Amino acid sequence: MPYCHQCQKDFQASPPCPQCGLPLVPRATAGFGVSITAGAIVLISALLTLIFFPVVAFFLSLLGLGFLTGLGIILVMVGLVCGVLMMIGAALIYIPGKEAAGAALVLLFSIVSIVVLGGFIVGITMGIVGASLGFAKK
């Protein structure tokens, strides 16, 4: 939806702003939508891992691999941080003039989320697509 910097409002697809007459700036709605979904997928997968982690830790301790539980907690926290920062980057993509910064944030943390399988690989893929749409301002 086009956005007017002067009036700070969204308008339907009309060339000049109906209130002040300045040209409207398009928003990157496709990049925002794909990136926010990717961040949510990574965040939800990290939360699911956190919920089921005690069961996994119990079985690791039975197998004598209890030392891996500390690494697992760190990986879950990385997943949570990646998901939240991808969603913040998606919000930046939606702001006109901040698309490149938001897309870079989404792209960076999509790649970092590979450590925690990036939302079952779907989150990584959608994050890269959303970042490229943000760079293209689509």
C-alpha positions in Angstrom: 0.0 0.0 0.0 1.5 3.4 -0.9 2.6 5.6 1.9 2.9 9.4 2.2 5.9 10.7 4.2 4.2 14.1 4.8 0.8 12.9 6.0 2.2 9.6 7.5 -0.7 7.6 6.2 -1.3 4.8 3.8 -3.5 5.5 0.8 -5.0 3.4 -2.0 -3.0 3.3 -5.3 -3.4 7.0 -6.3 -0.3 8.7 -7.8 -0.2 11.8 -5.6 -1.3 12.0 -2.0 -4.9 13.2 -1.8 -4.2 15.4 1.2 -0.9 17.1 0.5 -0.2 16.3 -3.2 3.3 14.7 -2.6 4.1 11.5 -4.5 3.4 8.3 -2.6 6.1 5.7 -1.7 5.3 2.0 -2.1 5.8 -0.3 0.9 7.5 -3.7 0.6 4.5 -5.7 1.7 5.5 -9.0 0.1 8.9 -9.0 1.7 7.3 -8.1 5.0 4.8 -10.9 4.9 7.3 -13.6 3.9 9.9 -12.4 6.4 7.5 -12.2 9.3 6.2 -15.7 8.6 9.8 -17.0 8.4 10.6 -15.4 11.7 7.5 -16.9 13.3 8.4 -20.3 12.0 11.9 -20.2 13.4 10.6 -18.8 16.7 7.9 -21.5 17.0 10.3 -24.3 16.2 12.7 -23.0 18.9 9.9 -22.8 21.4 8.8 -26.4 20.5 12.4 -27.5 21.0 12.4 -25.7 24.4 9.2 -27.5 25.4 10.4 -30.9 24.5 14.0 -30.4 25.6 13.7 -31.9 29.1 12.7 -35.2 27.6 15.6 -35.2 25.2 18.0 -34.2 28.1 16.7 -37.1 30.2 17.4 -39.6 27.4 20.8 -38.0 26.8 21.7 -38.4 30.5 20.6 -42.1 30.4 22.9 -42.6 27.4 25.8 -41.0 29.3 25.7 -37.9 27.0 24.5 -35.5 29.6 27.3 -33.0 28.7 25.3 -32.2 25.5 22.4 -30.6 27.4 24.4 -27.4 27.9 25.0 -27.2 24.2 21.3 -27.9 23.5 20.2 -25.0 25.8 22.6 -22.6 23.9 21.2 -23.8 20.6 17.6 -23.2 21.7 18.5 -19.7 22.8 20.2 -19.0 19.5 16.9 -20.1 17.8 14.8 -17.8 19.9 17.1 -14.8 19.3 17.1 -15.5 15.5 13.3 -15.8 15.3 12.8 -12.5 17.2 15.4 -10.6 15.2 14.0 -11.9 12.0 10.6 -10.5 13.0 12.2 -7.2 13.9 13.9 -7.1 10.5 10.5 -7.8 8.9 9.1 -4.8 10.7 11.9 -2.7 9.3 11.2 -4.0 5.8 7.7 -2.5 6.1 9.0 1.0 6.9 9.7 3.0 3.7 13.4 3.8 3.5 14.5 1.0 6.0 14.0 -1.9 3.6 17.7 -2.6 3.0 18.5 -2.6 6.8 15.5 -4.9 7.5 16.4 -7.2 4.7 20.0 -7.5 5.8 18.8 -8.3 9.3 16.4 -11.0 8.1 19.1 -12.5 5.7 21.8 -12.6 8.4 19.6 -14.3 11.0 18.1 -16.6 8.5 21.5 -17.9 7.8 22.5 -18.0 11.5 19.3 -20.0 12.2 20.7 -22.9 10.3 22.3 -23.9 13.6 18.9 -24.9 14.9 17.6 -26.2 11.6 16.0 -22.8 10.9 12.4 -23.8 11.5 12.7 -27.1 9.8 14.5 -25.5 6.8 11.3 -23.8 5.8 12.2 -20.8 7.9 15.6 -20.4 6.3 14.1 -20.6 2.8 11.3 -18.2 3.5 13.8 -15.8 5.3 16.1 -15.7 2.2 13.1 -15.1 -0.1 11.7 -12.4 2.2 15.0 -10.7 2.4 15.5 -10.7 -1.3 11.9 -9.2 -1.7 12.9 -6.6 0.9 16.0 -5.7 -1.0 13.9 -5.4 -4.2 11.3 -3.3 -2.3 8.5 -5.6 -3.4 
